[in-house]
Amino acid sequence: MDNPSRKAGPDYDPEGDRRRIDELDARLKAARGTAEKPSPGNRTSQRQTNVAYRVLVDMIAGLLVGGFLGYWLDRWWGSKPFMLVAMTILGFAGGMSNAWRAIKSYAKDAERGEEK
């Protein structure tokens, strides 16, 4: 046993450990103090993220609702791929319309300088 544990034996110094931890903590605080901290919350960035998620949800919901409705109409009327394709295109157009409205609303608020 050439390298015994620090806690083993009569030479164990808990105050020395505490002193080293305090010195390390002081050095870490000094190093952290020199770096710039990013701003914790930016309302504009949060609003942009919310609008982006809304656009994504509108697009996906439009495609899913249009596709489901087209599939259901195809099964009901027996017109296999036609209604599925037509309703998926209409769902995409509806999703685009909702997304465009959300983007226009955000642009209008940003132009006025309002943050919600």
PDB file as gemmi writes it, atoms N, CA and C in Angstrom:
CRYST1    1.000    1.000    1.000  90.00  90.00  90.00 P 1                      
ATOM      1  N   MET A   1       0.826  -1.181   0.000  1.00  0.00           N  
ATOM      2  CA  MET A   1       0.000   0.000   0.000  1.00  0.00           C  
ATOM      3  C   MET A   1       0.871   1.245   0.000  1.00  0.00           C  
ATOM      4  N   ASP A   2       1.320   1.623  -1.169  1.00  0.00           N  
ATOM      5  CA  ASP A   2       2.166   2.803  -1.282  1.00  0.00           C  
ATOM      6  C   ASP A   2       1.352   4.094  -1.209  1.00  0.00           C  
ATOM      7  N   ASN A   3       0.116   4.084  -1.731  1.00  0.00           N  
ATOM      8  CA  ASN A   3      -0.699   5.285  -1.788  1.00  0.00           C  
ATOM      9  C   ASN A   3      -1.969   5.080  -0.973  1.00  0.00           C  
ATOM     10  N   PRO A   4      -1.918   5.286   0.329  1.00  0.00           N  
ATOM     11  CA  PRO A   4      -3.111   5.069   1.149  1.00  0.00           C  
ATOM     12  C   PRO A   4      -4.153   6.155   0.885  1.00  0.00           C  
ATOM     13  N   SER A   5      -5.387   5.858   1.256  1.00  0.00           N  
ATOM     14  CA  SER A   5      -6.484   6.809   1.115  1.00  0.00           C  
ATOM     15  C   SER A   5      -6.205   8.041   1.973  1.00  0.00           C  
ATOM     16  N   ARG A   6      -6.728   9.179   1.575  1.00  0.00           N  
ATOM     17  CA  ARG A   6      -6.489  10.413   2.334  1.00  0.00           C  
ATOM     18  C   ARG A   6      -7.137  10.349   3.707  1.00  0.00           C  
ATOM     19  N   LYS A   7      -8.226   9.604   3.837  1.00  0.00           N  
ATOM     20  CA  LYS A   7      -8.930   9.540   5.103  1.00  0.00           C  
ATOM     21  C   LYS A   7      -8.338   8.486   6.039  1.00  0.00           C  
ATOM     22  N   ALA A   8      -7.481   7.646   5.512  1.00  0.00           N  
ATOM     23  CA  ALA A   8      -6.916   6.583   6.348  1.00  0.00           C  
ATOM     24  C   ALA A   8      -5.713   7.108   7.131  1.00  0.00           C  
ATOM     25  N   GLY A   9      -5.574   6.644   8.278  1.00  0.00           N  
ATOM     26  CA  GLY A   9      -4.380   6.946   9.061  1.00  0.00           C  
ATOM     27  C   GLY A   9      -4.535   8.134   9.974  1.00  0.00           C  
ATOM     28  N   PRO A  10      -3.532   8.351  10.787  1.00  0.00           N  
ATOM     29  CA  PRO A  10      -3.588   9.429  11.778  1.00  0.00           C  
ATOM     30  C   PRO A  10      -3.339  10.814  11.180  1.00  0.00           C  
ATOM     31  N   ASP A  11      -2.904  10.917   9.896  1.00  0.00           N  
ATOM     32  CA  ASP A  11      -2.585  12.209   9.287  1.00  0.00           C  
ATOM     33  C   ASP A  11      -3.783  12.876   8.616  1.00  0.00           C  
ATOM     34  N   TYR A  12      -4.958  12.336   8.786  1.00  0.00           N  
ATOM     35  CA  TYR A  12      -6.139  12.911   8.132  1.00  0.00           C  
ATOM     36  C   TYR A  12      -6.416  14.292   8.699  1.00  0.00           C  
ATOM     37  N   ASP A  13      -6.554  15.286   7.777  1.00  0.00           N  
ATOM     38  CA  ASP A  13      -6.739  16.685   8.164  1.00  0.00           C  
ATOM     39  C   ASP A  13      -8.024  17.226   7.542  1.00  0.00           C  
ATOM     40  N   PRO A  14      -9.164  17.182   8.244  1.00  0.00           N  
ATOM     41  CA  PRO A  14     -10.407  17.688   7.664  1.00  0.00           C  
ATOM     42  C   PRO A  14     -10.374  19.195   7.443  1.00  0.00           C  
ATOM     43  N   GLU A  15      -9.658  19.929   8.251  1.00  0.00           N  
ATOM     44  CA  GLU A  15      -9.574  21.384   8.069  1.00  0.00           C  
ATOM     45  C   GLU A  15      -8.812  21.726   6.789  1.00  0.00           C  
ATOM     46  N   GLY A  16      -7.812  20.930   6.467  1.00  0.00           N  
ATOM     47  CA  GLY A  16      -7.062  21.147   5.226  1.00  0.00           C  
ATOM     48  C   GLY A  16      -7.938  20.902   4.009  1.00  0.00           C  
ATOM     49  N   ASP A  17      -8.776  19.872   4.095  1.00  0.00           N  
ATOM     50  CA  ASP A  17      -9.712  19.606   3.002  1.00  0.00           C  
ATOM     51  C   ASP A  17     -10.686  20.766   2.843  1.00  0.00           C  
ATOM     52  N   ARG A  18     -11.199  21.266   3.949  1.00  0.00           N  
ATOM     53  CA  ARG A  18     -12.144  22.379   3.919  1.00  0.00           C  
ATOM     54  C   ARG A  18     -11.479  23.621   3.328  1.00  0.00           C  
ATOM     55  N   ARG A  19     -10.236  23.870   3.696  1.00  0.00           N  
ATOM     56  CA  ARG A  19      -9.491  25.021   3.182  1.00  0.00           C  
ATOM     57  C   ARG A  19      -9.295  24.895   1.668  1.00  0.00           C  
ATOM     58  N   ARG A  20      -8.921  23.690   1.199  1.00  0.00           N  
ATOM     59  CA  ARG A  20      -8.736  23.486  -0.246  1.00  0.00           C  
ATOM     60  C   ARG A  20     -10.049  23.680  -1.006  1.00  0.00           C  
ATOM     61  N   ILE A  21     -11.155  23.207  -0.432  1.00  0.00           N  
ATOM     62  CA  ILE A  21     -12.459  23.377  -1.083  1.00  0.00           C  
ATOM     63  C   ILE A  21     -12.821  24.859  -1.148  1.00  0.00           C  
ATOM     64  N   ASP A  22     -12.572  25.597  -0.063  1.00  0.00           N  
ATOM     65  CA  ASP A  22     -12.861  27.027  -0.060  1.00  0.00           C  
ATOM     66  C   ASP A  22     -12.008  27.770  -1.084  1.00  0.00           C  
ATOM     67  N   GLU A  23     -10.731  27.397  -1.199  1.00  0.00           N  
ATOM     68  CA  GLU A  23      -9.853  28.035  -2.189  1.00  0.00           C  
ATOM     69  C   GLU A  23     -10.332  27.744  -3.605  1.00  0.00           C  
ATOM     70  N   LEU A  24     -10.727  26.494  -3.846  1.00  0.00           N  
ATOM     71  CA  LEU A  24     -11.237  26.130  -5.160  1.00  0.00           C  
ATOM     72  C   LEU A  24     -12.529  26.890  -5.471  1.00  0.00           C  
ATOM     73  N   ASP A  25     -13.403  27.013  -4.493  1.00  0.00           N  
ATOM     74  CA  ASP A  25     -14.643  27.756  -4.664  1.00  0.00           C  
ATOM     75  C   ASP A  25     -14.362  29.222  -4.984  1.00  0.00           C  
ATOM     76  N   ALA A  26     -13.400  29.817  -4.309  1.00  0.00           N  
ATOM     77  CA  ALA A  26     -13.039  31.218  -4.569  1.00  0.00           C  
ATOM     78  C   ALA A  26     -12.492  31.387  -5.981  1.00  0.00           C  
ATOM     79  N   ARG A  27     -11.664  30.450  -6.417  1.00  0.00           N  
ATOM     80  CA  ARG A  27     -11.129  30.526  -7.787  1.00  0.00           C  
ATOM     81  C   ARG A  27     -12.235  30.362  -8.821  1.00  0.00           C  
ATOM     82  N   LEU A  28     -13.189  29.461  -8.561  1.00  0.00           N  
ATOM     83  CA  LEU A  28     -14.311  29.289  -9.491  1.00  0.00           C  
ATOM     84  C   LEU A  28     -15.166  30.545  -9.567  1.00  0.00           C  
ATOM     85  N   LYS A  29     -15.434  31.164  -8.430  1.00  0.00           N  
ATOM     86  CA  LYS A  29     -16.220  32.399  -8.422  1.00  0.00           C  
ATOM     87  C   LYS A  29     -15.499  33.510  -9.175  1.00  0.00           C  
ATOM     88  N   ALA A  30     -14.181  33.586  -9.018  1.00  0.00           N  
ATOM     89  CA  ALA A  30     -13.414  34.611  -9.728  1.00  0.00           C  
ATOM     90  C   ALA A  30     -13.448  34.355 -11.230  1.00  0.00           C  
ATOM     91  N   ALA A  31     -13.357  33.095 -11.637  1.00  0.00           N  
ATOM     92  CA  ALA A  31     -13.392  32.769 -13.059  1.00  0.00           C  
ATOM     93  C   ALA A  31     -14.773  33.027 -13.651  1.00  0.00           C  
ATOM     94  N   ARG A  32     -15.807  32.731 -12.908  1.00  0.00           N  
ATOM     95  CA  ARG A  32     -17.170  32.962 -13.390  1.00  0.00           C  
ATOM     96  C   ARG A  32     -17.490  34.449 -13.450  1.00  0.00           C  
ATOM     97  N   GLY A  33     -16.890  35.218 -12.592  1.00  0.00           N  
ATOM     98  CA  GLY A  33     -17.153  36.653 -12.560  1.00  0.00           C  
ATOM     99  C   GLY A  33     -16.642  37.365 -13.788  1.00  0.00           C  
ATOM    100  N   THR A  34     -15.611  36.844 -14.451  1.00  0.00           N  
ATOM    101  CA  THR A  34     -15.056  37.504 -15.619  1.00  0.00           C  
ATOM    102  C   THR A  34     -15.858  37.216 -16.879  1.00  0.00           C  
ATOM    103  N   ALA A  35     -16.594  36.119 -16.909  1.00  0.00           N  
ATOM    104  CA  ALA A  35     -17.379  35.785 -18.099  1.00  0.00           C  
ATOM    105  C   ALA A  35     -18.718  36.503 -18.049  1.00  0.00           C  
ATOM    106  N   GLU A  36     -19.197  36.944 -19.222  1.00  0.00           N  
ATOM    107  CA  GLU A  36     -20.498  37.590 -19.294  1.00  0.00           C  
ATOM    108  C   GLU A  36     -21.582  36.548 -19.229  1.00  0.00           C  
ATOM    109  N   LYS A  37     -22.572  36.823 -18.421  1.00  0.00           N  
ATOM    110  CA  LYS A  37     -23.698  35.906 -18.317  1.00  0.00           C  
ATOM    111  C   LYS A  37     -24.737  36.296 -19.355  1.00  0.00           C  
ATOM    112  N   PRO A  38     -25.337  35.303 -20.024  1.00  0.00           N  
ATOM    113  CA  PRO A  38     -26.397  35.636 -20.983  1.00  0.00           C  
ATOM    114  C   PRO A  38     -27.636  36.120 -20.236  1.00  0.00           C  
ATOM    115  N   SER A  39     -28.422  36.916 -20.916  1.00  0.00           N  
ATOM    116  CA  SER A  39     -29.635  37.422 -20.277  1.00  0.00           C  
ATOM    117  C   SER A  39     -30.576  36.248 -20.001  1.00  0.00           C  
ATOM    118  N   PRO A  40     -31.159  36.216 -18.813  1.00  0.00           N  
ATOM    119  CA  PRO A  40     -31.975  35.062 -18.421  1.00  0.00           C  
ATOM    120  C   PRO A  40     -33.243  34.881 -19.245  1.00  0.00           C  
ATOM    121  N   GLY A  41     -33.859  35.951 -19.629  1.00  0.00           N  
ATOM    122  CA  GLY A  41     -35.096  35.789 -20.390  1.00  0.00           C  
ATOM    123  C   GLY A  41     -35.275  36.935 -21.359  1.00  0.00           C  
ATOM    124  N   ASN A  42     -35.432  36.615 -22.610  1.00  0.00           N  
ATOM    125  CA  ASN A  42     -35.646  37.634 -23.614  1.00  0.00           C  
ATOM    126  C   ASN A  42     -37.053  37.423 -24.167  1.00  0.00           C  
ATOM    127  N   ARG A  43     -37.943  38.365 -23.912  1.00  0.00           N  
ATOM    128  CA  ARG A  43     -39.341  38.196 -24.317  1.00  0.00           C  
ATOM    129  C   ARG A  43     -39.492  38.076 -25.826  1.00  0.00           C  
ATOM    130  N   THR A  44     -38.685  38.812 -26.587  1.00  0.00           N  
ATOM    131  CA  THR A  44     -38.791  38.739 -28.040  1.00  0.00           C  
ATOM    132  C   THR A  44     -38.445  37.347 -28.523  1.00  0.00           C  
ATOM    133  N   SER A  45     -37.381  36.784 -27.992  1.00  0.00           N  
ATOM    134  CA  SER A  45     -36.973  35.448 -28.388  1.00  0.00           C  
ATOM    135  C   SER A  45     -38.039  34.426 -28.016  1.00  0.00           C  
ATOM    136  N   GLN A  46     -38.630  34.569 -26.851  1.00  0.00           N  
ATOM    137  CA  GLN A  46     -39.680  33.649 -26.423  1.00  0.00           C  
ATOM    138  C   GLN A  46     -40.902  33.774 -27.324  1.00  0.00           C  
ATOM    139  N   ARG A  47     -41.259  34.982 -27.668  1.00  0.00           N  
ATOM    140  CA  ARG A  47     -42.419  35.190 -28.563  1.00  0.00           C  
ATOM    141  C   ARG A  47     -42.138  34.599 -29.936  1.00  0.00           C  
ATOM    142  N   GLN A  48     -40.923  34.774 -30.452  1.00  0.00           N  
ATOM    143  CA  GLN A  48     -40.572  34.190 -31.746  1.00  0.00           C  
ATOM    144  C   GLN A  48     -40.665  32.667 -31.708  1.00  0.00           C  
ATOM    145  N   THR A  49     -40.201  32.084 -30.618  1.00  0.00           N  
ATOM    146  CA  THR A  49     -40.277  30.633 -30.475  1.00  0.00           C  
ATOM    147  C   THR A  49     -41.725  30.175 -30.432  1.00  0.00           C  
ATOM    148  N   ASN A  50     -42.567  30.896 -29.707  1.00  0.00           N  
ATOM    149  CA  ASN A  50     -43.984  30.541 -29.640  1.00  0.00           C  
ATOM    150  C   ASN A  50     -44.648  30.617 -31.011  1.00  0.00           C  
ATOM    151  N   VAL A  51     -44.326  31.642 -31.780  1.00  0.00           N  
ATOM    152  CA  VAL A  51     -44.901  31.778 -33.119  1.00  0.00           C  
ATOM    153  C   VAL A  51     -44.402  30.648 -34.015  1.00  0.00           C  
ATOM    154  N   ALA A  52     -43.134  30.289 -33.901  1.00  0.00           N  
ATOM    155  CA  ALA A  52     -42.591  29.203 -34.719  1.00  0.00           C  
ATOM    156  C   ALA A  52     -43.272  27.875 -34.397  1.00  0.00           C  
ATOM    157  N   TYR A  53     -43.507  27.607 -33.121  1.00  0.00           N  
ATOM    158  CA  TYR A  53     -44.211  26.383 -32.750  1.00  0.00           C  
ATOM    159  C   TYR A  53     -45.656  26.406 -33.249  1.00  0.00           C  
ATOM    160  N   ARG A  54     -46.292  27.555 -33.187  1.00  0.00           N  
ATOM    161  CA  ARG A  54     -47.667  27.652 -33.669  1.00  0.00           C  
ATOM    162  C   ARG A  54     -47.729  27.387 -35.164  1.00  0.00           C  
ATOM    163  N   VAL A  55     -46.767  27.930 -35.912  1.00  0.00           N  
ATOM    164  CA  VAL A  55     -46.720  27.691 -37.350  1.00  0.00           C  
ATOM    165  C   VAL A  55     -46.531  26.196 -37.625  1.00  0.00           C  
ATOM    166  N   LEU A  56     -45.640  25.566 -36.891  1.00  0.00           N  
ATOM    167  CA  LEU A  56     -45.397  24.139 -37.067  1.00  0.00           C  
ATOM    168  C   LEU A  56     -46.649  23.326 -36.763  1.00  0.00           C  
ATOM    169  N   VAL A  57     -47.323  23.628 -35.671  1.00  0.00           N  
ATOM    170  CA  VAL A  57     -48.536  22.897 -35.291  1.00  0.00           C  
ATOM    171  C   VAL A  57     -49.646  23.133 -36.313  1.00  0.00           C  
ATOM    172  N   ASP A  58     -49.793  24.361 -36.790  1.00  0.00           N  
ATOM    173  CA  ASP A  58     -50.814  24.644 -37.795  1.00  0.00           C  
ATOM    174  C   ASP A  58     -50.576  23.846 -39.070  1.00  0.00           C  
ATOM    175  N   MET A  59     -49.344  23.765 -39.506  1.00  0.00           N  
ATOM    176  CA  MET A  59     -49.030  23.020 -40.728  1.00  0.00           C  
ATOM    177  C   MET A  59     -49.303  21.528 -40.549  1.00  0.00           C  
ATOM    178  N   ILE A  60     -48.847  20.968 -39.458  1.00  0.00           N  
ATOM    179  CA  ILE A  60     -49.032  19.537 -39.234  1.00  0.00           C  
ATOM    180  C   ILE A  60     -50.504  19.209 -39.036  1.00  0.00           C  
ATOM    181  N   ALA A  61     -51.216  20.037 -38.271  1.00  0.00           N  
ATOM    182  CA  ALA A  61     -52.642  19.795 -38.033  1.00  0.00           C  
ATOM    183  C   ALA A  61     -53.429  19.882 -39.338  1.00  0.00           C  
ATOM    184  N   GLY A  62     -53.114  20.847 -40.180  1.00  0.00           N  
ATOM    185  CA  GLY A  62     -53.810  20.967 -41.461  1.00  0.00           C  
ATOM    186  C   GLY A  62     -53.615  19.734 -42.323  1.00  0.00           C  
ATOM    187  N   LEU A  63     -52.379  19.251 -42.386  1.00  0.00           N  
ATOM    188  CA  LEU A  63     -52.114  18.047 -43.177  1.00  0.00           C  
ATOM    189  C   LEU A  63     -52.818  16.823 -42.604  1.00  0.00           C  
ATOM    190  N   LEU A  64     -52.774  16.665 -41.289  1.00  0.00           N  
ATOM    191  CA  LEU A  64     -53.399  15.491 -40.672  1.00  0.00           C  
ATOM    192  C   LEU A  64     -54.918  15.516 -40.807  1.00  0.00           C  
ATOM    193  N   VAL A  65     -55.535  16.659 -40.543  1.00  0.00           N  
ATOM    194  CA  VAL A  65     -56.994  16.743 -40.651  1.00  0.00           C  
ATOM    195  C   VAL A  65     -57.431  16.556 -42.096  1.00  0.00           C  
ATOM    196  N   GLY A  66     -56.749  17.198 -43.019  1.00  0.00           N  
ATOM    197  CA  GLY A  66     -57.089  17.025 -44.439  1.00  0.00           C  
ATOM    198  C   GLY A  66     -56.889  15.590 -44.904  1.00  0.00           C  
ATOM    199  N   GLY A  67     -55.791  14.978 -44.498  1.00  0.00           N  
ATOM    200  CA  GLY A  67     -55.536  13.587 -44.884  1.00  0.00           C  
ATOM    201  C   GLY A  67     -56.556  12.632 -44.296  1.00  0.00           C  
ATOM    202  N   PHE A  68     -56.887  12.818 -43.027  1.00  0.00           N  
ATOM    203  CA  PHE A  68     -57.883  11.949 -42.400  1.00  0.00           C  
ATOM    204  C   PHE A  68     -59.251  12.121 -43.047  1.00  0.00           C  
ATOM    205  N   LEU A  69     -59.649  13.357 -43.281  1.00  0.00           N  
ATOM    206  CA  LEU A  69     -60.940  13.614 -43.912  1.00  0.00           C  
ATOM    207  C   LEU A  69     -60.982  13.030 -45.327  1.00  0.00           C  
ATOM    208  N   GLY A  70     -59.908  13.196 -46.081  1.00  0.00           N  
ATOM    209  CA  GLY A  70     -59.843  12.628 -47.429  1.00  0.00           C  
ATOM    210  C   GLY A  70     -59.897  11.114 -47.411  1.00  0.00           C  
ATOM    211  N   TYR A  71     -59.195  10.495 -46.485  1.00  0.00           N  
ATOM    212  CA  TYR A  71     -59.222   9.034 -46.366  1.00  0.00           C  
ATOM    213  C   TYR A  71     -60.630   8.556 -46.023  1.00  0.00           C  
ATOM    214  N   TRP A  72     -61.278   9.245 -45.084  1.00  0.00           N  
ATOM    215  CA  TRP A  72     -62.628   8.875 -44.676  1.00  0.00           C  
ATOM    216  C   TRP A  72     -63.617   9.032 -45.845  1.00  0.00           C  
ATOM    217  N   LEU A  73     -63.515  10.138 -46.593  1.00  0.00           N  
ATOM    218  CA  LEU A  73     -64.396  10.344 -47.747  1.00  0.00           C  
ATOM    219  C   LEU A  73     -64.134   9.306 -48.833  1.00  0.00           C  
ATOM    220  N   ASP A  74     -62.893   8.940 -49.048  1.00  0.00           N  
ATOM    221  CA  ASP A  74     -62.576   7.899 -50.030  1.00  0.00           C  
ATOM    222  C   ASP A  74     -63.208   6.568 -49.645  1.00  0.00           C  
ATOM    223  N   ARG A  75     -63.142   6.229 -48.402  1.00  0.00           N  
ATOM    224  CA  ARG A  75     -63.744   4.964 -47.954  1.00  0.00           C  
ATOM    225  C   ARG A  75     -65.270   5.017 -48.056  1.00  0.00           C  
ATOM    226  N   TRP A  76     -65.847   6.174 -47.775  1.00  0.00           N  
ATOM    227  CA  TRP A  76     -67.299   6.312 -47.799  1.00  0.00           C  
ATOM    228  C   TRP A  76     -67.832   6.315 -49.239  1.00  0.00           C  
ATOM    229  N   TRP A  77     -67.170   7.089 -50.128  1.00  0.00           N  
ATOM    230  CA  TRP A  77     -67.637   7.217 -51.507  1.00  0.00           C  
ATOM    231  C   TRP A  77     -67.004   6.203 -52.448  1.00  0.00           C  
ATOM    232  N   GLY A  78     -65.942   5.557 -52.034  1.00  0.00           N  
ATOM    233  CA  GLY A  78     -65.272   4.577 -52.885  1.00  0.00           C  
ATOM    234  C   GLY A  78     -64.466   5.209 -54.015  1.00  0.00           C  
ATOM    235  N   SER A  79     -63.968   6.399 -53.809  1.00  0.00           N  
ATOM    236  CA  SER A  79     -63.207   7.118 -54.848  1.00  0.00           C  
ATOM    237  C   SER A  79     -61.721   7.120 -54.516  1.00  0.00           C  
ATOM    238  N   LYS A  80     -61.178   5.967 -54.272  1.00  0.00           N  
ATOM    239  CA  LYS A  80     -59.907   5.741 -53.590  1.00  0.00           C  
ATOM    240  C   LYS A  80     -58.907   6.895 -53.554  1.00  0.00           C  
ATOM    241  N   PRO A  81     -58.044   7.218 -54.434  1.00  0.00           N  
ATOM    242  CA  PRO A  81     -57.020   8.200 -54.046  1.00  0.00           C  
ATOM    243  C   PRO A  81     -57.424   9.658 -54.223  1.00  0.00           C  
ATOM    244  N   PHE A  82     -58.549   9.921 -54.875  1.00  0.00           N  
ATOM    245  CA  PHE A  82     -58.842  11.295 -55.281  1.00  0.00           C  
ATOM    246  C   PHE A  82     -59.157  12.222 -54.109  1.00  0.00           C  
ATOM    247  N   MET A  83     -60.032  11.811 -53.230  1.00  0.00           N  
ATOM    248  CA  MET A  83     -60.388  12.677 -52.107  1.00  0.00           C  
ATOM    249  C   MET A  83     -59.229  12.814 -51.116  1.00  0.00           C  
ATOM    250  N   LEU A  84     -58.460  11.757 -50.964  1.00  0.00           N  
ATOM    251  CA  LEU A  84     -57.298  11.836 -50.078  1.00  0.00           C  
ATOM    252  C   LEU A  84     -56.333  12.911 -50.566  1.00  0.00           C  
ATOM    253  N   VAL A  85     -56.059  12.900 -51.848  1.00  0.00           N  
ATOM    254  CA  VAL A  85     -55.134  13.895 -52.417  1.00  0.00           C  
ATOM    255  C   VAL A  85     -55.743  15.298 -52.334  1.00  0.00           C  
ATOM    256  N   ALA A  86     -57.005  15.421 -52.705  1.00  0.00           N  
ATOM    257  CA  ALA A  86     -57.645  16.734 -52.716  1.00  0.00           C  
ATOM    258  C   ALA A  86     -57.735  17.316 -51.306  1.00  0.00           C  
ATOM    259  N   MET A  87     -58.145  16.511 -50.343  1.00  0.00           N  
ATOM    260  CA  MET A  87     -58.300  17.020 -48.982  1.00  0.00           C  
ATOM    261  C   MET A  87     -56.941  17.280 -48.316  1.00  0.00           C  
ATOM    262  N   THR A  88     -55.940  16.501 -48.676  1.00  0.00           N  
ATOM    263  CA  THR A  88     -54.600  16.771 -48.138  1.00  0.00           C  
ATOM    264  C   THR A  88     -54.095  18.119 -48.653  1.00  0.00           C  
ATOM    265  N   ILE A  89     -54.353  18.397 -49.923  1.00  0.00           N  
ATOM    266  CA  ILE A  89     -53.958  19.698 -50.484  1.00  0.00           C  
ATOM    267  C   ILE A  89     -54.738  20.820 -49.814  1.00  0.00           C  
ATOM    268  N   LEU A  90     -56.050  20.613 -49.593  1.00  0.00           N  
ATOM    269  CA  LEU A  90     -56.840  21.633 -48.899  1.00  0.00           C  
ATOM    270  C   LEU A  90     -56.373  21.803 -47.453  1.00  0.00           C  
ATOM    271  N   GLY A  91     -56.009  20.715 -46.790  1.00  0.00           N  
ATOM    272  CA  GLY A  91     -55.492  20.800 -45.428  1.00  0.00           C  
ATOM    273  C   GLY A  91     -54.180  21.560 -45.378  1.00  0.00           C  
ATOM    274  N   PHE A  92     -53.328  21.324 -46.374  1.00  0.00           N  
ATOM    275  CA  PHE A  92     -52.063  22.056 -46.457  1.00  0.00           C  
ATOM    276  C   PHE A  92     -52.331  23.546 -46.654  1.00  0.00           C  
ATOM    277  N   ALA A  93     -53.289  23.867 -47.534  1.00  0.00           N  
ATOM    278  CA  ALA A  93     -53.623  25.278 -47.779  1.00  0.00           C  
ATOM    279  C   ALA A  93     -54.189  25.926 -46.514  1.00  0.00           C  
ATOM    280  N   GLY A  94     -55.031  25.192 -45.789  1.00  0.00           N  
ATOM    281  CA  GLY A  94     -55.573  25.727 -44.548  1.00  0.00           C  
ATOM    282  C   GLY A  94     -54.479  25.939 -43.504  1.00  0.00           C  
ATOM    283  N   GLY A  95     -53.559  25.006 -43.405  1.00  0.00           N  
ATOM    284  CA  GLY A  95     -52.435  25.156 -42.483  1.00  0.00           C  
ATOM    285  C   GLY A  95     -51.568  26.349 -42.847  1.00  0.00           C  
ATOM    286  N   MET A  96     -51.322  26.521 -44.131  1.00  0.00           N  
ATOM    287  CA  MET A  96     -50.540  27.676 -44.588  1.00  0.00           C  
ATOM    288  C   MET A  96     -51.260  28.980 -44.260  1.00  0.00           C  
ATOM    289  N   SER A  97     -52.572  29.002 -44.448  1.00  0.00           N  
ATOM    290  CA  SER A  97     -53.347  30.204 -44.156  1.00  0.00           C  
ATOM    291  C   SER A  97     -53.264  30.563 -42.673  1.00  0.00           C  
ATOM    292  N   ASN A  98     -53.442  29.573 -41.811  1.00  0.00           N  
ATOM    293  CA  ASN A  98     -53.342  29.834 -40.371  1.00  0.00           C  
ATOM    294  C   ASN A  98     -51.933  30.270 -39.977  1.00  0.00           C  
ATOM    295  N   ALA A  99     -50.930  29.634 -40.560  1.00  0.00           N  
ATOM    296  CA  ALA A  99     -49.552  29.999 -40.260  1.00  0.00           C  
ATOM    297  C   ALA A  99     -49.267  31.435 -40.726  1.00  0.00           C  
ATOM    298  N   TRP A 100     -49.758  31.782 -41.901  1.00  0.00           N  
ATOM    299  CA  TRP A 100     -49.539  33.131 -42.422  1.00  0.00           C  
ATOM    300  C   TRP A 100     -50.201  34.182 -41.531  1.00  0.00           C  
ATOM    301  N   ARG A 101     -51.398  33.867 -41.025  1.00  0.00           N  
ATOM    302  CA  ARG A 101     -52.068  34.790 -40.106  1.00  0.00           C  
ATOM    303  C   ARG A 101     -51.267  34.978 -38.819  1.00  0.00           C  
ATOM    304  N   ALA A 102     -50.706  33.896 -38.296  1.00  0.00           N  
ATOM    305  CA  ALA A 102     -49.905  33.992 -37.071  1.00  0.00           C  
ATOM    306  C   ALA A 102     -48.659  34.841 -37.315  1.00  0.00           C  
ATOM    307  N   ILE A 103     -48.032  34.648 -38.458  1.00  0.00           N  
ATOM    308  CA  ILE A 103     -46.819  35.411 -38.780  1.00  0.00           C  
ATOM    309  C   ILE A 103     -47.161  36.889 -38.976  1.00  0.00           C  
ATOM    310  N   LYS A 104     -48.263  37.176 -39.663  1.00  0.00           N  
ATOM    311  CA  LYS A 104     -48.675  38.577 -39.857  1.00  0.00           C  
ATOM    312  C   LYS A 104     -49.000  39.242 -38.531  1.00  0.00           C  
ATOM    313  N   SER A 105     -49.664  38.512 -37.644  1.00  0.00           N  
ATOM    314  CA  SER A 105     -49.996  39.069 -36.331  1.00  0.00           C  
ATOM    315  C   SER A 105     -48.723  39.378 -35.542  1.00  0.00           C  
ATOM    316  N   TYR A 106     -47.769  38.464 -35.581  1.00  0.00           N  
ATOM    317  CA  TYR A 106     -46.494  38.710 -34.888  1.00  0.00           C  
ATOM    318  C   TYR A 106     -45.770  39.903 -35.498  1.00  0.00           C  
ATOM    319  N   ALA A 107     -45.751  39.995 -36.822  1.00  0.00           N  
ATOM    320  CA  ALA A 107     -45.053  41.102 -37.482  1.00  0.00           C  
ATOM    321  C   ALA A 107     -45.709  42.433 -37.122  1.00  0.00           C  
ATOM    322  N   LYS A 108     -47.039  42.453 -37.065  1.00  0.00           N  
ATOM    323  CA  LYS A 108     -47.740  43.699 -36.718  1.00  0.00           C  
ATOM    324  C   LYS A 108     -47.411  44.113 -35.282  1.00  0.00           C  
ATOM    325  N   ASP A 109     -47.406  43.144 -34.366  1.00  0.00           N  
ATOM    326  CA  ASP A 109     -47.065  43.455 -32.964  1.00  0.00           C  
ATOM    327  C   ASP A 109     -45.620  43.919 -32.848  1.00  0.00           C  
ATOM    328  N   ALA A 110     -44.715  43.297 -33.576  1.00  0.00           N  
ATOM    329  CA  ALA A 110     -43.310  43.681 -33.517  1.00  0.00           C  
ATOM    330  C   ALA A 110     -43.098  45.077 -34.102  1.00  0.00           C  
ATOM    331  N   GLU A 111     -43.870  45.384 -35.138  1.00  0.00           N  
ATOM    332  CA  GLU A 111     -43.759  46.709 -35.767  1.00  0.00           C  
ATOM    333  C   GLU A 111     -44.208  47.810 -34.797  1.00  0.00           C  
ATOM    334  N   ARG A 112     -45.264  47.526 -34.041  1.00  0.00           N  
ATOM    335  CA  ARG A 112     -45.743  48.493 -33.051  1.00  0.00           C  
ATOM    336  C   ARG A 112     -44.872  48.509 -31.811  1.00  0.00           C  
ATOM    337  N   GLY A 113     -44.038  47.496 -31.662  1.00  0.00           N  
ATOM    338  CA  GLY A 113     -43.170  47.430 -30.488  1.00  0.00           C  
ATOM    339  C   GLY A 113     -43.829  46.818 -29.283  1.00  0.00           C  
ATOM    340  N   GLU A 114     -44.929  46.113 -29.497  1.00  0.00           N  
ATOM    341  CA  GLU A 114     -45.632  45.483 -28.384  1.00  0.00           C  
ATOM    342  C   GLU A 114     -45.079  44.095 -28.151  1.00  0.00           C  
ATOM    343  N   GLU A 115     -44.912  43.781 -26.902  1.00  0.00           N  
ATOM    344  CA  GLU A 115     -44.497  42.442 -26.499  1.00  0.00           C  
ATOM    345  C   GLU A 115     -45.607  41.847 -25.675  1.00  0.00           C  
ATOM    346  N   LYS A 116     -46.088  40.703 -26.091  1.00  0.00           N  
ATOM    347  CA  LYS A 116     -47.162  40.047 -25.344  1.00  0.00           C  
ATOM    348  C   LYS A 116     -46.613  38.889 -24.582  1.00  0.00           C  
TER     349      LYS A 116                                                      
END                                                                             
